[in-house]
Amino acid sequence: MAKRDYYEVLGVAKNASEDDIKKAYRKLAMKYHPDRNQGDAAKEAEERFKEVKEAYEMISDPKKRAAYDQYGHAGVDPNMGGRGGPEGFGGFAEAFGDIFGDIFGGQGGGRRGGGGPQVYRGGDLSYAMEITLEEAAHGKEAQLRIPSWEECDTCNGSGAKPGTSAKTCPTCAGSGTVHLRQGFFSIQQTCPHCHGTGKIIPEPCTACNGQGKLKKTKTLEVKIPAGIDEGMRIRSAGNGEPGTNGGPPGDLYIEIRLKKHDIFERDGDDLHCTVPVSVVTAALGGSIEVPTLGGGAEIELPEGTQHGKTFRLRGKGIKGVRSAYPGDLYCHIAVETPVKLTEHQRKLLKELDESFKKGGDRHSPNAKSWTDRVKDLFK
């Protein structure tokens, strides 16, 4: 079967620019890639993929394109003395390397710049910061000591011993990547010899072990916003690990941990505390003082307040970082049973108990209700 015109296969004009040809190829290669076509359409898609690949590798190479424009298919047929042929990957490898990440997903966040070695973004760092509840409520300015990298003064960042220099990697010719051929695929991988830098250092600098940089520490000023809560993170852009081959640095994430408070427990924007009161105060009622993050406050206990009764103080909680209004404070009453009684106190309590019994169930309505439920259980 006669081969179709390469320009027709790619759907471009004969005077199309290199960018137009490359864009057309990438679009068609992704459309007909075998991994994207299954079932009945797989065989036809594979044939079209091969046809598109062959067309691109011929007219993406200036020399092959000139020969094809002058002599047609005969100009690039290896059996006719041409310089091309479908087995000479040429520009195909470069373009296919570009779309490989689109089809299968990129690896490691690397990107190529100007045909040089791959550029990688630095890794992110995480730092756990423990703060008090008061600091979380009101915010604070904090200083962190974090790892950083500085250029080596001995080798001025080259990584090579003074008086020597780095050499272009012979394995990848300075590109930082190598191409492995598998069938009609050309797979791009990081060069195992130079690890993607495109250079090798015969005599590394002894001060930095050939890295060109030294690990130090630096002080970072961090503002903790008011209302921040447990588990929230603060992002400090550019303060992570340095990138590779000139890539951007990663970020630093500061994760907040709250210290256990002696009085309060936080639940979102609300606060909870337990307020112990004596039996007498609970029985007679009255005004008691309770703590808040902003100072003291008072609540009125009604006569006969029971253990576990909760009082709500509106607006006495914490105003969260995304909240328009502060939360509430919930005070949970804990009635304390007196301990270490004197004989006189024991006598008074017994007399009080006798007077309660004479009054019937009206002094202990909860106990009467509970007793009745227990009796019903065993009937």
Backbone torsions as a table, in degrees:
resi	resn	phi	psi	omega
1	MET	NA	132.7	-179.2
2	ALA	-66.6	140.1	179.9
3	LYS	-73.8	144.3	176.2
4	ARG	-77.3	159.6	177.1
5	ASP	-62.2	133.2	-176.1
6	TYR	-61.3	-38.2	178.7
7	TYR	-65.7	-36.6	178.1
8	GLU	-67.2	-39.3	179.0
9	VAL	-60.0	-42.7	-179.0
10	LEU	-84.3	-12.6	178.8
11	GLY	72.4	35.8	179.7
12	VAL	-126.8	161.3	178.0
13	ALA	-78.0	161.6	-178.2
14	LYS	-67.6	-22.7	178.3
15	ASN	-99.2	19.2	-179.1
16	ALA	-63.5	145.7	179.2
17	SER	-76.2	167.3	178.9
18	GLU	-60.8	-39.1	178.9
19	ASP	-64.1	-41.5	179.9
20	ASP	-64.4	-40.3	179.7
21	ILE	-65.2	-43.2	-178.8
22	LYS	-65.3	-41.5	179.1
23	LYS	-63.6	-43.1	179.8
24	ALA	-62.9	-42.6	-179.9
25	TYR	-63.6	-45.7	-178.8
26	ARG	-60.3	-40.9	-179.2
27	LYS	-64.3	-45.2	-178.3
28	LEU	-72.4	-37.4	-179.7
29	ALA	-64.0	-39.4	177.4
30	MET	-69.8	-35.4	-179.1
31	LYS	-67.1	-41.5	-174.5
32	TYR	-102.8	8.8	-179.4
33	HIS	-59.8	136.3	-176.9
34	PRO	-56.6	-32.3	-179.4
35	ASP	-72.2	-14.1	179.9
36	ARG	-103.3	2.1	-179.1
37	ASN	-134.7	117.6	-178.7
38	GLN	-123.4	170.4	176.2
39	GLY	72.5	-140.5	-174.9
40	ASP	-65.5	-28.3	-176.0
41	ALA	-84.7	-5.8	-172.8
42	ALA	-64.0	-46.0	-175.8
43	LYS	-64.4	-45.6	179.7
44	GLU	-64.5	-39.8	179.5
45	ALA	-63.8	-38.5	179.9
46	GLU	-64.4	-41.1	178.7
47	GLU	-64.3	-42.9	179.6
48	ARG	-65.6	-36.8	179.1
49	PHE	-62.2	-45.5	178.9
50	LYS	-62.8	-39.4	-179.0
51	GLU	-65.9	-43.6	179.3
52	VAL	-64.6	-41.9	179.4
53	LYS	-61.1	-46.2	-179.1
54	GLU	-63.7	-41.5	-179.7
55	ALA	-62.7	-42.5	-177.6
56	TYR	-67.8	-44.7	-175.6
57	GLU	-66.5	-20.4	177.5
58	MET	-81.9	-51.6	-173.3
59	ILE	-90.8	-1.1	173.1
60	SER	-84.5	-18.3	177.7
61	ASP	-92.7	119.4	-176.2
62	PRO	-54.0	-41.4	-178.6
63	LYS	-68.4	-45.4	179.6
64	LYS	-66.4	-36.3	179.6
65	ARG	-65.5	-41.1	179.0
66	ALA	-63.4	-41.2	179.0
67	ALA	-66.4	-39.6	180.0
68	TYR	-67.5	-42.0	179.3
69	ASP	-62.3	-31.0	-176.8
70	GLN	-87.3	-40.6	-173.0
71	TYR	-118.1	-2.2	-177.9
72	GLY	75.9	-153.6	-177.8
73	HIS	-61.1	-29.5	179.8
74	ALA	-64.7	-27.4	-178.1
75	GLY	-71.5	-19.7	-178.6
76	VAL	-120.2	9.2	178.9
77	ASP	-82.8	117.7	-178.2
78	PRO	-61.7	-25.3	179.2
79	ASN	-78.0	-10.1	179.5
80	MET	-108.5	14.8	178.2
81	GLY	86.3	7.7	179.9
82	GLY	-73.4	169.3	-176.3
83	ARG	-98.1	-3.2	-174.7
84	GLY	-101.8	-131.2	-178.3
85	GLY	114.7	147.8	-175.3
86	PRO	-65.0	-15.8	-178.1
87	GLU	-86.0	-13.6	178.9
88	GLY	-86.3	97.3	-169.1
89	PHE	-59.5	-40.8	176.0
90	GLY	48.6	-127.3	-176.1
91	GLY	-67.7	-17.6	179.9
92	PHE	-60.1	-42.1	-177.5
93	ALA	-60.1	-40.6	-178.1
94	GLU	-67.6	-47.5	-178.4
95	ALA	-68.9	-38.8	180.0
96	PHE	-66.5	-33.4	175.3
97	GLY	-61.7	-34.6	179.7
98	ASP	-67.8	-41.1	-176.4
99	ILE	-86.4	-11.6	-177.8
100	PHE	-58.2	-42.1	178.4
101	GLY	-66.7	-32.3	179.5
102	ASP	-66.6	-33.7	-176.4
103	ILE	-82.6	-46.4	-173.0
104	PHE	-106.2	-9.0	-176.7
105	GLY	95.4	138.6	-178.2
106	GLY	-70.5	164.1	179.5
107	GLN	-121.3	123.2	170.5
108	GLY	72.1	9.0	177.3
109	GLY	70.9	19.4	-178.0
110	GLY	-81.0	152.6	174.4
111	ARG	-145.8	154.0	-178.0
112	ARG	-102.2	137.3	178.8
113	GLY	-122.3	118.1	173.5
114	GLY	61.7	29.1	178.7
115	GLY	77.2	4.0	-179.4
116	GLY	-89.8	-165.5	-179.3
117	PRO	-65.5	157.1	-178.5
118	GLN	-66.0	143.0	-179.2
119	VAL	-106.6	130.5	-177.7
120	TYR	-123.1	139.8	175.6
121	ARG	-74.8	144.8	179.2
122	GLY	-69.8	159.3	179.9
123	GLY	-74.7	156.6	176.9
124	ASP	-84.2	150.7	177.3
125	LEU	-113.9	150.3	178.7
126	SER	-124.2	137.8	-179.4
127	TYR	-135.0	125.9	178.1
128	ALA	-92.1	120.2	-179.9
129	MET	-113.0	125.9	178.8
130	GLU	-98.4	127.6	-179.6
131	ILE	-131.6	163.0	178.9
132	THR	-82.5	166.0	178.2
133	LEU	-63.7	-38.1	178.9
134	GLU	-63.5	-41.4	179.0
135	GLU	-66.2	-36.9	177.7
136	ALA	-66.4	-37.3	-177.8
137	ALA	-72.6	-39.7	-173.6
138	HIS	-103.8	-11.3	-177.0
139	GLY	82.4	165.2	179.7
140	LYS	-164.4	162.9	171.1
141	GLU	-101.2	128.3	-177.0
142	ALA	-126.6	154.9	175.6
143	GLN	-117.1	131.6	179.6
144	LEU	-118.4	143.0	171.9
145	ARG	-101.6	112.1	-176.0
146	ILE	-122.6	155.6	178.1
147	PRO	-70.0	144.5	177.4
148	SER	-144.6	167.2	179.9
149	TRP	-121.3	134.8	177.2
150	GLU	-123.8	149.6	-179.7
151	GLU	-62.1	136.6	-179.7
152	CYS	-68.0	124.7	179.6
153	ASP	-71.2	-28.0	-176.4
154	THR	-67.9	-45.6	-177.5
155	CYS	-107.4	4.4	-178.8
156	ASN	56.3	33.2	174.6
157	GLY	86.2	-0.8	-177.6
158	SER	-79.3	-24.7	-177.0
159	GLY	84.3	-9.1	-178.0
160	ALA	-97.9	148.9	177.5
161	LYS	-58.6	137.7	179.3
162	PRO	-51.3	133.8	-177.3
163	GLY	93.2	-8.6	176.5
164	THR	-121.4	176.9	179.5
165	SER	-146.3	161.1	177.3
166	ALA	-72.9	151.7	179.8
167	LYS	-114.1	152.4	175.8
168	THR	-65.8	133.7	-178.2
169	CYS	-63.8	124.0	-179.1
170	PRO	-72.9	-22.1	-177.8
171	THR	-72.4	-42.8	-176.5
172	CYS	-112.6	3.5	-179.6
173	ALA	57.5	31.6	176.1
174	GLY	88.2	-0.8	-177.9
175	SER	-80.4	-22.6	-178.2
176	GLY	85.7	-5.3	-179.1
177	THR	-136.9	157.3	174.6
178	VAL	-126.9	155.7	-179.6
179	HIS	-111.2	126.1	177.2
180	LEU	-106.0	127.9	-177.9
181	ARG	-94.6	126.7	176.0
182	GLN	-131.8	102.6	-175.8
183	GLY	64.9	-127.8	178.2
184	PHE	-95.7	12.2	176.2
185	PHE	-97.1	148.0	170.2
186	SER	-122.2	110.7	-174.3
187	ILE	-101.0	128.0	-178.6
188	GLN	-92.9	129.7	178.7
189	GLN	-134.7	158.4	175.9
190	THR	-63.9	137.3	-178.5
191	CYS	-62.5	124.9	-178.5
192	PRO	-73.7	-15.5	-176.9
193	HIS	-83.1	-48.2	-177.7
194	CYS	-104.8	-1.5	178.9
195	HIS	58.5	36.8	173.4
196	GLY	89.2	-2.6	-178.0
197	THR	-82.3	-22.5	-177.7
198	GLY	81.9	-0.3	-178.0
199	LYS	-137.3	154.3	171.5
200	ILE	-124.3	151.0	-177.1
201	ILE	-117.9	103.5	-179.0
202	PRO	-60.9	-39.5	-179.2
203	GLU	-125.8	92.9	-177.5
204	PRO	-66.3	151.4	174.9
205	CYS	-66.1	131.1	-177.8
206	THR	-73.5	-22.7	-178.1
207	ALA	-74.3	-37.3	-175.9
208	CYS	-118.1	5.2	-179.0
209	ASN	57.5	34.8	175.6
210	GLY	82.6	3.4	-178.2
211	GLN	-82.8	-22.4	-179.1
212	GLY	80.4	1.8	-179.2
213	LYS	-149.1	156.5	-178.9
214	LEU	-121.6	139.6	-179.5
215	LYS	-81.4	125.6	179.5
216	LYS	-130.9	-169.8	173.4
217	THR	-127.0	152.1	176.8
218	LYS	-138.9	157.2	179.3
219	THR	-94.8	128.5	-178.0
220	LEU	-116.8	129.1	176.6
221	GLU	-85.1	126.5	-177.6
222	VAL	-127.4	133.4	176.8
223	LYS	-100.8	118.5	177.5
224	ILE	-90.8	115.3	-176.1
225	PRO	-71.2	149.0	177.6
226	ALA	-64.2	136.9	177.5
227	GLY	93.6	-1.0	-178.4
228	ILE	-63.4	149.6	-173.7
229	ASP	-125.0	169.0	178.7
230	GLU	-53.3	132.2	176.2
231	GLY	87.1	-12.1	178.0
232	MET	-71.2	153.1	-177.8
233	ARG	-121.7	144.3	174.7
234	ILE	-111.2	127.3	-178.3
235	ARG	-97.6	126.6	175.1
236	SER	-111.9	100.5	-172.5
237	ALA	-66.1	136.0	173.7
238	GLY	79.9	5.6	-179.0
239	ASN	-107.6	22.5	174.4
240	GLY	-91.8	-154.3	-179.8
241	GLU	-73.8	149.6	-179.5
242	PRO	-68.3	153.6	177.8
243	GLY	-77.1	173.4	179.5
244	THR	-108.2	138.5	179.6
245	ASN	58.3	39.1	178.1
246	GLY	86.7	7.3	179.1
247	GLY	-69.8	161.9	-178.4
248	PRO	-70.1	152.3	177.7
249	PRO	-73.5	161.9	174.7
250	GLY	-79.6	-170.4	-178.4
251	ASP	-113.5	160.3	175.5
252	LEU	-106.5	128.6	178.1
253	TYR	-112.8	121.4	-179.4
254	ILE	-100.9	113.3	-177.9
255	GLU	-98.0	130.4	-173.0
256	ILE	-87.4	133.3	172.2
257	ARG	-123.1	133.4	-179.3
258	LEU	-98.0	130.7	175.3
259	LYS	-70.2	148.7	177.5
260	LYS	-66.1	130.7	-177.9
261	HIS	-94.1	148.7	-178.2
262	ASP	-71.0	-26.2	-173.1
263	ILE	-120.0	-46.6	-170.4
264	PHE	-101.8	150.7	167.6
265	GLU	-120.6	134.4	-176.6
266	ARG	-97.1	138.8	175.0
267	ASP	-134.8	88.9	-173.8
268	GLY	68.9	-122.3	177.4
269	ASP	-92.7	-6.2	-179.1
270	ASP	-93.1	154.9	175.2
271	LEU	-120.5	148.7	177.6
272	HIS	-128.8	141.9	174.4
273	CYS	-146.7	153.2	177.4
274	THR	-101.5	128.4	-177.0
275	VAL	-113.7	108.3	178.5
276	PRO	-77.1	136.1	176.3
277	VAL	-134.1	153.6	-179.0
278	SER	-76.6	163.2	177.7
279	VAL	-59.9	-40.4	-177.9
280	VAL	-64.9	-46.4	-179.8
281	THR	-62.1	-42.3	179.3
282	ALA	-64.1	-37.1	-178.3
283	ALA	-74.1	-44.3	-175.5
284	LEU	-87.9	-21.5	-176.9
285	GLY	80.1	177.9	179.0
286	GLY	139.1	179.1	-178.0
287	SER	-89.9	133.6	176.4
288	ILE	-129.4	152.2	179.2
289	GLU	-96.0	136.5	178.5
290	VAL	-125.9	152.2	-178.9
291	PRO	-84.5	151.7	169.0
292	THR	-136.8	167.8	177.6
293	LEU	-66.9	-18.3	179.9
294	GLY	-101.8	7.4	-178.1
295	GLY	128.7	-163.0	-178.7
296	GLY	-87.3	156.7	175.3
297	ALA	-144.8	163.6	-178.3
298	GLU	-119.8	144.3	171.9
299	ILE	-129.8	150.1	-179.2
300	GLU	-99.8	118.0	176.6
301	LEU	-87.2	127.7	174.8
302	PRO	-73.7	158.9	177.7
303	GLU	-61.0	135.0	178.5
304	GLY	79.8	27.7	177.7
305	THR	-63.2	131.4	-177.6
306	GLN	-94.5	158.2	176.4
307	HIS	-60.9	136.4	179.6
308	GLY	91.4	-6.6	177.2
309	LYS	-61.0	136.7	-177.3
310	THR	-114.1	134.3	177.0
311	PHE	-115.8	137.0	-176.1
312	ARG	-109.1	125.9	175.8
313	LEU	-109.2	107.6	-175.4
314	ARG	-67.4	137.6	175.2
315	GLY	75.1	7.3	-178.9
316	LYS	-99.5	13.2	177.4
317	GLY	-91.9	-137.8	-178.1
318	ILE	-120.4	139.0	174.8
319	LYS	-87.5	108.0	-177.1
320	GLY	-66.9	165.0	-176.5
321	VAL	-64.3	-24.7	-179.7
322	ARG	-114.1	14.5	-176.4
323	SER	-101.9	147.5	177.4
324	ALA	-86.2	-27.8	-178.0
325	TYR	-132.9	152.7	177.6
326	PRO	-70.8	158.1	177.3
327	GLY	-78.5	-165.9	-175.5
328	ASP	-114.0	164.1	175.3
329	LEU	-109.8	126.7	179.3
330	TYR	-109.3	118.3	179.6
331	CYS	-102.0	118.0	-178.1
332	HIS	-101.2	119.0	-175.5
333	ILE	-77.7	130.2	176.0
334	ALA	-119.9	106.6	-179.3
335	VAL	-78.2	123.3	-176.2
336	GLU	-91.4	133.8	173.8
337	THR	-83.8	128.3	-178.0
338	PRO	-64.6	144.5	-179.4
339	VAL	-127.1	167.2	177.8
340	LYS	52.6	54.5	-177.1
341	LEU	-77.7	148.1	172.2
342	THR	-84.1	167.8	179.0
343	GLU	-61.0	-39.4	179.6
344	HIS	-64.0	-41.9	179.1
345	GLN	-65.7	-38.6	177.7
346	ARG	-61.3	-42.7	-179.3
347	LYS	-62.6	-42.3	-179.7
348	LEU	-64.7	-40.5	179.7
349	LEU	-65.9	-38.1	177.8
350	LYS	-64.6	-41.1	177.7
351	GLU	-64.2	-39.2	178.3
352	LEU	-65.1	-40.5	179.7
353	ASP	-63.5	-40.7	178.5
354	GLU	-62.1	-40.3	179.4
355	SER	-66.3	-34.5	177.2
356	PHE	-64.8	-42.0	-178.8
357	LYS	-64.8	-35.7	178.3
358	LYS	-66.3	-26.6	-179.6
359	GLY	-80.9	-2.8	179.1
360	GLY	79.2	-153.6	-174.7
361	ASP	-82.3	-5.6	-173.8
362	ARG	-68.3	-19.3	178.7
363	HIS	-85.1	-20.0	-178.2
364	SER	-135.5	69.3	-176.3
365	PRO	-64.9	-34.4	-179.1
366	ASN	-68.8	-40.0	179.3
367	ALA	-64.1	-40.5	178.6
368	LYS	-63.5	-44.2	179.6
369	SER	-63.9	-40.8	-179.2
370	TRP	-66.3	-42.0	179.5
371	THR	-61.6	-40.8	179.3
372	ASP	-64.6	-38.4	-179.9
373	ARG	-67.9	-36.7	177.8
374	VAL	-65.3	-42.2	179.4
375	LYS	-62.3	-40.4	179.3
376	ASP	-65.5	-29.5	-178.3
377	LEU	-66.9	-34.4	-175.6
378	PHE	-102.6	13.9	177.5
379	LYS	-72.9	NA	NA
